[in-house]
Structure formats: C-alpha cells, structure tokens
Amino acid sequence: MQFEILAEIQRREEKRKKYIAKQERLESMHQPAVDSSVLGSSSYSPGPPPELTKPRRGTNPRRLTNSNTLHRRDTCCEDSPRSQEVLYFSNSTLGDLMVHRGKCLGESERLGRNVYNAFDATNGEFAVVYEWILRWNKKIGKFFTSEEKGKIDNCKKQIHGAESELNSLLKLKHPNLVHYQALSSSERDDCLVVDLLVEHVGVSSSLSQSLSSQTAIPLERLHLHTTQLLAALDYLHSNSVVHKQLGASSVLLDHLGNVRLTDYSLSKRLGDLCKEDIFQEACVRFCEDTVPTKAGKKGDVWSLGLMLLALSQGEEVREFPVSVPTSLPADFQDFLNRCVCLNDADRWNTQQLLDHPFLNPPPPKTPPQCQDASPEDIGDDFASSAIPHSHILNAPFSTGLQRQFSRYFNEFEELQLLGKGAFGAVIKVQNKLDGCYYAVKRIQVNPASKQFRRIKGEVTLLSRLSHENIVRYYNAWIERHETPSMGILSSDSSETRSTAEKPPQVRAPSLGLNELRISMLDNVEGNALLPATASSVEWSTSIERSSSAKCSGHKSSDEEDDDDVFCASFLPSNSDSESDIVFDNGDGSVSQEEPSNRMGGGDTIKSTDSLYLYIQMEYCEKSTLRDTIDQGLHQDNSRLWRFFREILDGLAYIHQQGMIHRDLKPVNIFLDSQEHVKIGDFGLATDHPANVAAASILDIEESGSFLILKPDPTGNMTGMVGTALYVSPEVQGNTKATYNQKVDLFSLGIILFEMSYRPMTTGSERISVLSQLRMEDINFPEDFPECTSGTQRKVIGWLLNHDPALRPTVQELLKSDLLPPPQMEESELHEVLQHTMANVNGKAYRTMVNQLFSQITSPVMDYTYDINLHKGNFNFNSAKLQPYVYETITWIFKKHGAVRLQTPLLLPRNRKLYEGSEPACLMDHSGMLVTLPYDLRIAFARFVATSNITHFKRWSIERVFRPRKLDRAHPRELLECSFDVIVPVTNSLLPDAETIFTIAEIIQEFSVLQERNYHIYLNHTSLLKAVLLHSGIPEDKLSHASSILCDAMSEKLTRREVEAKFCNLSLSNNSLQTLYKYIEQKGVLRDLVPLITSLTKQKTAVTQLAKQGVKDLEELTGLLRRLGVKLPVVVNLGLVYKVQHHCGVIFQFVAFIKKHRRTVPDIMAAGGRYDHLILEFRGPASSAPVPSAVGASLALDKVCAALASMEEPPSISSCDVLVVPVGHTSMGRAISVVQKLWTAGVSADIVYDVSQCFLFPEGV
C-alpha cells in the first residue's frame, strides 16, 4: 500500500513537471529571436580563465567530473542542444528577466560549475551565467527511498538558503566586484539546475593565466592589483560577506586592466553542494587540497597572501608553512608575512593591510602645518575607501575598522530612524541574514549611573515576557567604541567632530566633515566612565541568578531546574537582581584602558570610550496608538473596543508576572501590520512594587521617570507632557507612596478616554481636558456625549477612581459586562471549542480527538523524542550501584515490617493536587487527561482511600516524572523511594517519629551521606498558618501566600519578587516585616519558644494554632531523642513543603553542599502527615473514619550519585563467580561448571567467547 501511494505521488509530480516544461517551451517560441552572432561572438565576451577547461568538439557530452565524486553532469559543449536555452529569473532586483544563454565558455572543476555567455533580452545587455547541476542518478523504475528524498529536500533547502543569501549580495556595489544579478533553480526529471546570473565584464584575462604560463607579475603591476583586490575584499568583509574561494581564477581583469573579483560567497556553497555524494554508499574519497587555516575573513586573507606570493613567483604555493623569499622587497615580504602567518590572531585583517607600508608608504616628514584643512582635503583620502556610505546614527563609529568588530553593523542594515529621546534612539533595521525587519534601541550608557541600572532592569523584564500583545524582545548586547573627538578647530565653531582612533600600525580612512559630526541627541551620559572591557562587549541574557536565588525561567538547560524530587528550603537572601546581568569580555578577562591624548598640528585629539547598549525588538510596522487616536479612532467603536481588549490582555499578562508597567500611555502602545496591539517601552516597569516611593519633582526631572509640564525652546508643549498626565494620584506628589498594579489601571482609564474622545488639536487643550478628568470627581468635557459613549463613561469612571481599592483589576474588567464581547471571528472560534469540549460524548468531540490522534510522527520527532533521556555513554559501575542501594534500603524497610506495594501508574488530572507544580500530562484515546506520577504519595493516598485501608506499612521504589520545557520530548525520569505508615486515627506522633527515624537510618548506612552532615528540618502546618494570619494575611489568601513561599523555596523567586507578590496581596510594609521576622528563624525548639509565645498572647484562632504546633513539635523531638536519632533536629519556621497535602508535622533532610562554585541546600528526603490528602479521595458514600498517614520520600538518584562520586566507591560485583574457559576445547567443561554453580544457588557468569574474555567490564 505504501509503495502504491509513493508511486502515485511521484507520477503526479512528473506529470506536473512535464506540463510546466511544455508551457515554458511554448512561451519561448513566441519570444523575439536574437542574433546568434550576438550570443556567441561578442567582442566583449569574457574569456574564460585557464582553469575553465574549454571542451573539444565531438567529445562525449556526458562525463565524470572528477575522480572523487560519482555525480554526472553535462560537460560544457558548444554543440550541445542545451547550449542554446532561454532562462527566466524572477528574484532579481531588476524584476523578471528573460535571458538567452549562449555558448559555453568553459567549466571549473574546483567550483563544480559551467560558465556560459548570455544575453539579457529584457534589458538588452550582455551577461554571464554560472550553472551548477546536481544529478539524482536515479535508475529507471527505481523509486526514491525516504532517506533519498530527505537528502533531496535538504539540497533544496540549501538552494533556498542561497536564494535568501543572494538578497543581501545584490546590494553590494563596488567597482572591483563582479556583481551578482539573479539566481534561479529548476527541478528536472534527473537533476536540479541552479543558474546564477552575473554582471558581464569585458574581460581580457585573469590572474590565473600568469600561473598557467609560469610568468611572474612585475611588482609595480602587482602593487596595483593588490590595492584594488584588497579594497574589494575589505568591502565584502565590512558587509559581513566572506569570499570562501579566493584564488587567481576568481580575479578577472577588465579591458582597462582593473581587478574584478568574482565567485564570492555563493560559488563555494553551490559548488560544495554539487560535489556531494547524495545517494551513493560511503566509500573512500580523496579530499581536495586543504590549507592549515580556518575559514572566514582571516581565511580570505590567507588565500590572498598565497595568491600574491604565487603571482610574484609565477608558480603555485604548495608547501606549508609558507616561506617568503628574501629576494622580494622588505615591505612586500612583511606584507606577505602578515597574510600567511599560521596563527589567526596574528594575521592582519583587511583594514590593517590597507594601511601597510607596501600599499601606503609613509609620507616624508614635513614641518607641521597650522592652517586648517578644508572639507574637500579631508575627504580626498576617503574617495576610494571600502566604506560605501554613512549610516543613520553611526557617526561615532563610521570607520570600517570599528564596524568590523561591531555586531550591530555586521548583522543589520539601517533603514530608518524611528525616533529619538533622552535615552537614545530607535532605528528600523533589516537583518542581513534572515531579511526580517526589527527595531533596535541604541542607548549610550554608563555602568556606574542610575540610568544604566534602570535600563538594565528594562532588559531583564523584557527577557521574561512572551505574549502576543507585548512587544517581543529578541536580544540585547553592549558594544564599546573608541571615538577620538577632534578639538574645536576655530573659536567660532560650536560643533564637535570625531574621527576613529588609529590603533597601532592601522590607519583608518579619513571622513568628510559631514560624517564627523556627533549627534548629541542620544548622548544621555556624556561623562561615561571608561569601560572595563575590550573592543566589543557582549550582554549575556541567559541570565544567571545570584548565589542565593536562581530563577528557573533563565536556566540554560532544563536539566538544571527541578532535578530534585523535592524543593529547597526557604532561605531568604539579600541578593539584588542587578547581579543577574553579566558582562562578558569574550575571553574572561577584564581590562582597563586609559584615555590618551595625542597632539598633531594645531588640533587636539582626545580619545573617548563609549558604551552603547543595543536592544533588538519586534518592529511594529503600523504606528502607535497615539497616531490612531489623532486619526479619529473614536469614530470606529468596534475597532476601539478591540484595541482596548488587546491592551487588557497584554496588561493582564504583565501583572500575572508580578510586574507593573508604570509608564502606560498611547505612545508606548504600538500597532503591528495586522493592527494588533503591542505594549512596549518597559523603561519604568518594575517587579518590586513594595515600598516604592514616588520620586520627588527634582528627581523626576533629572532621571526622566516622567517629565514636568514645561515648554521646550521650540514652544511645543505636547511632547513634554509625558507620563505626568497618566500617573495615578496615589503616586503623584507622594514621596512615600505604597502602590500596586492598579496604578496601571488608572493610566488605562486616561487612555480609554482619549480613544473615545475626539482628537485634541493643541497641547494646551489636551492638558486642560485631561487635568479636569484627573480630578477626584472626574469632570468629563461637555462635548463628551453620554448617549454615544455611555459604556466608555462607566468604564473610565471605574478606572479613574482615586481609591485604588475601588479600582478594578484587569481580570475583573475582562469579566465585566461593561466590555462588549470579543469580535465575531475570535468569539466564534472560542464558542465552537467550548461547545465541543462541553459535550464529551458528542460527535464533534470524538472527531476532534480522532484528529489529534491521527497526527503523523515525523522521523525527526521520533529520533529526537528521547535523545536527551540518557546523556553520555552507559556506565556499568553506576548501574551496579543501584541494586546495592536497593538491597540496603530494602533491608532497613523490612526491619520495620514494611511491605512493598506498587500503585497504578496513571491518575486523572487534578489541578488542585498539583498546585505549584506541573505533572507530566497525557491524553488517552477518549480525550481524557491523565498524569504520570509526580511523586509516589498521591497515588498511594488514592489507593488507601478507595481500599479502606486502616493499618499498613509500605515501601516502594518507582520512577516519577517531570515535564520538559521543550515540546515533543520525553519527560524527565527520577527515582523516588517512598516509605508510608498508615494507622487508625490517633493523636500520637510515634508514626511520624518512626518515619523520620527510618530515613535517618538510611542516611547513616552510607558513609558518604554521613560526611555531608544532614540536618532534620521540622515545621508544623498549624504553626505556619498562625504565622501567616498573625502577619495580616487574610484566611482566604493563605493558599496563595503558601504558593508564594513554595516558589521562593524552589528558588523560582528572589526575595524582592517575593515581596512584590506579597504586596499584591495588600500586605503592608509592617506586616511584611513581621512575616520575615518569623519565617527567617530556625534553630532548636527551646530557643524559638519565646518568639512563638508572642503569637499566643491574645485569645484568637492564631493562639490555638500556635499552641497546637508547639505541642506537637515538643512531643516529636522528645520521641526522636528516645529513638536515638543522631542527626541534628532543627525547627525551621520558614519550611513549606506541599502544604496543600499535609496537615501536621512536615520535615526535610537538608545538607549544604558545593555546587557550581556556590553553597546550595541539598534535600535528600521530605515528608509529613497527610490525613487530609486521603480525605480528598474518599467517596461521598464512605462513612469510615479517615486513618492517620505519615510518609517520606527519598531521592534515590541522589544516593546513587553520591556513592558514584566517592574516590573509592564500594566494590560491587555483578556475580560471585566468573567462569572463563581456557581455549575452545574447555568450553564444555566451563558450561558444566556454571550449570552446577547455578543449581547450587551460587551467583555465576560465563564468558561466551574466549576471545572476548578481556573485554568484560571492570568489576565483573
């Protein structure tokens, strides 16, 4: 069946290709004829270089191209019927082109392509076509296998990538380049043909002719060729283009003797593709000549040096290391040595070579001139520079040397200045690789300033946001630029000029005066300190948390987070999130460079260093909400509400992340090309609203938090309004304000009013109207009609309430009846899905589930699904440790009378049970969601509840699972050991004590665990609840508060983020300090009793809870002493462990170990009493009392890893006796011996193959 399907698909594809070929032939018949003499014998036809072997007439038109490949392609033949053909190009910047391909000029074995003369019928100009042919070698009647089809598809992707690359190459314009014009590819029955249309050059020869004739080029002419060739190569490198295949055959000479460089970038890529073996089996292949250097820009310089040396000698260079003849002039010798040195770091780049004395001999020394240079004089040297044009905002770094090391100029092309502000500029750019448009914010920064910390906070927050209504953040980095600024040439001049600083032995091209002016609009920190890094500094946004807190959202691998079965204890720290940003020099070193002053002539040049932060963000093509408001948004009611709902969706996501925007206004809300809202500009956003004091008026004016209402020198007041008109009243004018996320809702009320009101024509009108609207009684303007804007008036009044408590949250507003329902397209989709999901027995539901289960798993998905499940090679010794650990732990459990019991693997999904954690979720054939075990306790509690068990001791060792962050990946597996004690209802804490004692026995059994000094941390759920209630947290928010502490324990939140989330629960500063006073305490119980006693002074529910907690902890510690537990017992009031499951004592076994150069808590085991968890699974008809249950979970993987990390791990053998036959004749006796050993119950193994007896793993 599968064969038939593949045959049918291929048949249809061939039929389609034949139809297309027929249409092309019919179209070509109607095209005007072109004189063959024009095609074949133009006086300006480029002559092929000697490497392009011109075929003889009458030769076989099909032959093997070279000895190391099995691909066949057409030999270039003038008599071939394919030598006259019409080609169509549609990806050219010139539009659609029809090109008549003429005679073949030759072929290149090195590049794997043919060269044809051509005539562009569209423009009436001559051209040249480079053609590559990739043959399938398909036998008649043979169908492609899936592997062969995959290889063909990969080739097509490579060609599509070449077409994308050509889009950037088309923009290159240099007098010493052969310019590319278009690329096309066509698939035929047995091959794939790629044609590259290039500029026609009146070629008289190429440099390779000198090598073929073994004639050395005179030094004077070689000097000229080198200058032009290096200028072209530097131009390519400055535009992030590498030649890759530089050789004498790639350098053409036109009829004037000028150099024209061809075959850059694409030729090597397509040539390698055509030389690959696609369908043939692996065989011995001889590689082409290689050079001892890496590819890249420095590789091009190496090839340049070899070529120049060969041209000067008249023969190829084939020996390495290269020795430069001493007979050459000294400056030329030094030039060549700079090119062909083996160390890439010592090899010069093109900019340095352009300033080498061989090309630019130093001028004779003359007395310094005092007169000023004219602009024309300054620009003369730049006329032939490799720098083609000035950039929009690159005045401080306009030299090619600076751009060579600049990531910004290497990866992006500037298109348009979108805006400027006090902090910098926003530029529309196009990525040279993917061709997409982005907005790049460029800011000059000073790491020691407050503004930089604020900007750094923006980047940190942006990296954590991902939502369709938030401006997407892509990347951020910092670059350093050394900018020597030329002093004032005359007392009348008020403009500052800058040129690029000259490094040792490097002369940067001079710039015209217009290019030397520095734009001061984005120079927010002119007194920036010198950077502590080298030429280019990268901003690391794989944000590494400080030692005391690590945010899981920024870990480099999902193997790092949630590796444990348990979470870490809540260990408060004073870490600052500012330490999350890492500046990397690239080599790990930190250098400090001092400014240098250099006197020359009558000018003073001072070298200044500037740090520029680049933030790459999504580009929103349309406009801002301000532009839309000014264009009459109030007249389109449906569009208005759609925008408002999308703003709410984006704001809801921001608030869910525990953040506040604080600078919400129409100019910070963007619209993309699809007219979807994108909230941006997080310069004032914060993730720590606790105790944030509003800045004073002076601070506001200096820092730019928001601008004061004052006119600018041009008289334009509108642009100076800023955030002042949108800031909430609880912040404005209050220097010690405590606020939460509702400050954004007040700003949103002002925005909704502007969306609903006619455009205001002047800035003064806008100030007057919005100021009245901000009054406590909310004075709407008289021309704001209530009949047409009644709903808006109600929502605006709700949002602008001066009492934050009466202001709605985003979620309340989204659920409000005041908001119109979503537009038809979106609402209809949601309605259909909700209706389908509501009726699980309906046909639509079954169809949807069937479609989900009918998905086809691709080979890539199949292969990569579990590729990271078992990293590295299998370790036999580690595998032997697991049975040893199992036997040891099993023996301890059996001492306590426990029985092994396995519970069902899958459970129905229950979000309530997994609050604060996410289990691995699956779907069965009926669409029901089930979960793999997150731990072994929940399944056992369900088993106890449904089986009415009242007395039982069990142990179990099974796998538990954690979902991965990556989609379509096997869940991560961990080994967990569970010990549980079920007894009838009792108030005794002896089961708790026995459970803790059993885990302590396991730790004492392994010496490597004893050395870690584990402590037993205790807490009580009643005591924890008492502390939270005493700290002012309402009872209905206790669950939310507990989840915040859980996130803090697992180090998902820093202390500042914890404070922010508690602030959103309306917790005052005093209450927060009270909470920390308790949860930060840990020690011996008798030392904590005086602190806990403060909770029992008043006769409230808190008193009873605190007394119950202290009573149980005192009883438990006494029982542990009687049982002889040797590990230290510590009461930790900040311990929170799955409080939604437990109702009594909770405990953890914690040690502090070194990990990644910092001390972190290592939790070996955790547990507690979970009577309430069993109650959750009791059926409604069950009347039997709920038993008491205590359990502990042990991280078995950690025990095995600890044993494996020992310098001398336990000596464990997989068997007691190994039977090895000596020679083939003794195999029968060996079999008899091992059989008798097995019969006698002795563990034994036998070597099956005598020759393999020494390959057995060590320790067998």
Buried (B, 14 or more C-beta within 10 A) or exposed (E): EEEEEBEEEEEEEEEEBEEEEEEBEEEBEEEEEBEEEEBBEBEEBBBBBBBBEBBEEEEEBEEEBEEEBBBBBBBBBBEBEBBBBBBBBEBBEEEEBBBBBBBBBBBBBBBBBBBBBBBBBBBEEBBBBBBBBBBBBBEEEEEBEEEBEEBBEEBBEBBEEBBBBBBBBBEBEBEBBBBBBBBBBBBEEEBBBBBBBBBBBBBBBBBBBBBBEEEBBEEEEBBBBBBBBBBBBBBBBBBBBBBBBBBBBBBBBBEEEBBBBBBBBBBBBBBBBBBBBBBEEEEEEEEEEEBEBEBEBBBBBBBBBBBBBBBBBBBBBEEEEBEBEEEBEEEBBBBBBBBBBEEBEEBBBBBBBBBBEBBEEEEEEEEEEEEEBEEEEBBEEBEEBBBEEBBBBBBBBBBBBBBBBBBBBBBBBBBEBBEBBEBBBBBBBBBBBEEEBBBBBBBBBBBEBEBBBBBBBBBBBBBBBEBEBBBBBBBBBBBBBBBBBBEBBEEEEEEEBBBBBBBEEBBBBBBBBEBBBBBEEBEBBEEBEBBBBBBBBBBBBEBBBBBBBBBBEBBEEBEEBBEBBBBBBBBBEEBEBEBBBEBEBEEEEEEEBEEEEEEEEEBEBBBBBBBBBBBBBBBBBBBBBBBBBBEEBBEBBEBBBBBBBBBBBBBBBBBEBBBBBBBBBBBBBBBBEEBBBBBBBBBBBBBBBBBBEBBEEEBBBEBBBBBEEEEEEEEEBBEBBBBBBBBBBBBBEEEEBBBBBBBBBBBBBBBBBBBBBBBBEEBEEBBEBBEEBBEEEBEBBEEBEEEEBEBBBEBBEBBBBBEBEEBBBBEEBBEEEEBBEBEEEEEEEEEEEEEBEEEEEEEEBBEBBEEEEEEEEEEEEEEBEEEBEEEEEEEEBEEBBBEBBBEBBBEBBEEBEBEEBEBEEEBEBBEEBBBBBEBBEBEEEEBEEBBBBBBBBBBBBBBBBEEEBBEBBBBBBBBBBBBBEEEEBBBBBBBBBBBBBBBEEEEEBBBBBBBBBBBBBBBBBBEBBEEBEBBBBBBBBBBBBBBBBBBBBEEEBBBBBBBBBBBBBBBBBBBBBBBBBBBBBBBBEEBBEBBBBBBEBBEEBEEBEEEBEEBBEEEBEBBEBBBBBBEBBBBBBEBBEEBEBEBEBBBBBBBBBBBBBBBBBBBBBBBBEEEEEEEBBBBBBBBBBBBBBBEBBBEEEEEEEBBBBBBBBBBBBBBBEBBBEEEEBBEEEBBEBBBEBEEEEEBEEBEEBBEEBEEEEEEBBBBEEBEEEEEBEEEE
